[in-house]
Amino acid sequence: MRILETRLLQWPDEAATQAFCEQMAGALRRQPALMNASIELHGSLGAGKTSLVRHLLRALGVEGRIKSPSYAVMESYELAAELGCASHFDFYRFNDPREWEDAGFRDVFAAPGLKLSEWPEKATGMLPTPDLQIWLDVNEDDSRAVRLQAGSESGQVLLKALDQIEGVRS
């Protein structure tokens, strides 16, 4: 994947993750075309990928339980009418990238809506080019080192909208 821009952040705690997600939700709301973005989340088990998705979906107005799609592979959420929907994928249990095609996800990714994918490397070669990749690394003090990488013009637009967040580094 071609990387067009990168930002580096440090999240000292979960409150920082939540604050970032609220900022991202605001950026997505201000630019509705970004609500069709494909965002990949990378990191080891326990790095905070699912927590990030939960905070983002909550900030986008999802009420009720936000389930991890570890077993179902995909969970979909209706957002406010003007925002459409969001699909949360967890490919951790995939043994073969072709399972993505067999499950009919090509149609989901072609449809409007925000796509949030955990463990995208398990579907290598099947997923479309992500607009944004978020890499989470756990530091010794349990803080998070975060790398944001834009892979498309939409990803660059989102990064520029997020530049207002204190602590973002190019």
C-alpha positions as CSV (number, residue, x, y, z in Angstrom):
1,M,0.0,0.0,0.0
2,R,1.2,3.5,-0.8
3,I,1.4,5.7,2.2
4,L,0.6,9.3,1.4
5,E,0.9,10.9,4.9
6,T,1.6,9.8,8.4
7,R,0.8,11.2,11.9
8,L,2.2,10.0,15.2
9,L,0.4,10.3,18.5
10,Q,0.7,9.1,22.1
11,W,-2.3,8.2,24.1
12,P,-1.5,8.0,27.8
13,D,-4.8,6.3,28.7
14,E,-8.2,5.3,27.5
15,A,-9.5,8.8,28.0
16,A,-7.1,9.9,25.3
17,T,-8.4,7.2,23.0
18,Q,-12.0,8.4,23.7
19,A,-11.0,12.1,23.1
20,F,-9.4,11.1,19.7
21,C,-12.5,9.2,18.7
22,E,-14.7,12.2,19.5
23,Q,-12.5,14.4,17.4
24,M,-12.6,11.8,14.6
25,A,-16.3,11.6,14.8
26,G,-16.5,15.4,14.5
27,A,-14.3,15.3,11.4
28,L,-16.4,12.6,9.8
29,R,-19.6,14.6,10.5
30,R,-18.2,17.8,9.1
31,Q,-17.2,16.0,5.8
32,P,-20.0,13.4,5.0
33,A,-18.0,12.0,2.1
34,L,-15.6,10.6,4.7
35,M,-18.4,8.4,6.1
36,N,-17.6,6.0,3.3
37,A,-14.0,5.6,4.5
38,S,-12.3,2.2,5.0
39,I,-10.3,2.3,8.2
40,E,-7.9,-0.6,9.2
41,L,-6.9,-1.1,12.7
42,H,-3.6,-2.9,13.4
43,G,-2.1,-4.0,16.7
44,S,-1.5,-7.0,18.9
45,L,-4.2,-8.6,21.1
46,G,-5.1,-6.2,23.8
47,A,-3.7,-3.1,21.9
48,G,-7.1,-1.4,22.0
49,K,-8.5,-1.9,18.5
50,T,-12.0,-2.8,19.7
51,S,-12.0,-0.1,22.4
52,L,-11.2,2.4,19.7
53,V,-14.1,1.2,17.5
54,R,-16.5,1.3,20.5
55,H,-15.5,4.9,21.4
56,L,-15.8,6.0,17.7
57,L,-19.2,4.4,17.2
58,R,-20.4,5.8,20.5
59,A,-19.2,9.3,19.4
60,L,-21.1,8.8,16.1
61,G,-24.3,8.3,18.1
62,V,-24.6,4.5,18.4
63,E,-26.6,3.6,21.5
64,G,-27.0,0.3,23.2
65,R,-24.5,-2.5,23.1
66,I,-21.6,-2.4,20.8
67,K,-20.5,-6.0,20.3
68,S,-17.1,-7.3,19.3
69,P,-17.4,-9.1,16.0
70,S,-14.8,-11.7,16.9
71,Y,-17.2,-14.6,16.3
72,A,-19.7,-13.0,13.9
73,V,-16.9,-11.4,11.9
74,M,-19.1,-8.4,11.1
75,E,-21.4,-6.2,13.1
76,S,-23.4,-3.4,11.5
77,Y,-24.7,-0.2,13.1
78,E,-27.2,2.4,12.0
79,L,-26.0,5.9,12.6
80,A,-27.9,9.1,12.4
81,A,-29.8,9.4,9.1
82,E,-27.3,11.9,7.6
83,L,-24.4,9.6,8.5
84,G,-25.6,6.3,7.2
85,C,-24.2,3.1,8.7
86,A,-21.0,1.6,9.9
87,S,-19.7,-1.9,9.6
88,H,-17.2,-3.3,12.1
89,F,-15.2,-6.3,11.0
90,D,-12.8,-8.6,12.9
91,F,-10.9,-10.9,10.6
92,Y,-8.9,-12.5,13.5
93,R,-10.4,-16.0,13.0
94,F,-10.0,-16.1,9.2
95,N,-7.7,-18.9,8.1
96,D,-7.8,-18.0,4.4
97,P,-8.3,-14.6,2.9
98,R,-10.8,-16.1,0.4
99,E,-13.2,-16.5,3.3
100,W,-13.8,-12.7,2.9
101,E,-15.1,-13.3,-0.6
102,D,-17.2,-16.3,0.4
103,A,-18.9,-14.3,3.2
104,G,-20.0,-11.7,0.7
105,F,-18.0,-8.8,2.1
106,R,-17.1,-7.5,-1.4
107,D,-20.7,-6.2,-1.5
108,V,-20.5,-4.6,1.9
109,F,-17.3,-2.8,1.1
110,A,-18.8,-1.6,-2.2
111,A,-21.9,-0.2,-0.4
112,P,-22.0,3.2,1.3
113,G,-21.0,3.4,4.9
114,L,-18.0,3.5,7.2
115,K,-15.9,0.3,7.3
116,L,-13.7,-0.4,10.4
117,S,-11.6,-3.5,10.0
118,E,-9.6,-5.3,12.8
119,W,-6.9,-7.8,11.8
120,P,-7.0,-6.8,8.1
121,E,-3.8,-8.8,7.4
122,K,-6.0,-11.9,7.7
123,A,-7.8,-10.8,4.6
124,T,-4.8,-9.7,2.7
125,G,-5.4,-9.3,-1.0
126,M,-9.2,-9.1,-0.6
127,L,-9.8,-5.8,1.1
128,P,-9.8,-2.5,-0.8
129,T,-7.0,0.0,-0.3
130,P,-7.7,1.5,3.1
131,D,-8.3,5.2,3.3
132,L,-6.7,5.2,6.8
133,Q,-4.6,2.7,8.8
134,I,-4.4,3.1,12.5
135,W,-1.5,1.2,14.2
136,L,-1.6,0.8,18.0
137,D,1.4,-0.3,20.0
138,V,1.3,-0.9,23.8
139,N,4.1,0.8,25.7
140,E,5.6,-0.5,28.9
141,D,3.5,1.9,30.9
142,D,0.3,0.8,29.1
143,S,0.1,4.0,27.1
144,R,-0.3,3.7,23.4
145,A,1.9,4.8,20.6
146,V,-0.3,5.4,17.6
147,R,0.6,5.8,13.9
148,L,-2.0,7.1,11.5
149,Q,-1.3,6.4,7.8
150,A,-3.4,7.8,4.9
151,G,-3.6,5.6,1.9
152,S,-5.9,7.7,-0.2
153,E,-7.0,11.3,-0.8
154,S,-9.9,10.7,1.6
155,G,-7.4,9.5,4.2
156,Q,-5.4,12.6,3.7
157,V,-8.5,14.8,4.1
158,L,-9.2,13.0,7.4
159,L,-5.7,13.4,8.7
160,K,-5.8,17.1,7.9
161,A,-9.1,17.4,9.8
162,L,-7.5,15.5,12.7
163,D,-4.4,17.8,12.7
164,Q,-6.2,20.0,15.2
165,I,-5.8,17.4,17.9
166,E,-3.1,18.3,20.4
167,G,-0.2,15.9,20.3
168,V,-0.4,14.9,16.6
169,R,3.1,14.7,15.0
170,S,4.0,14.5,11.3
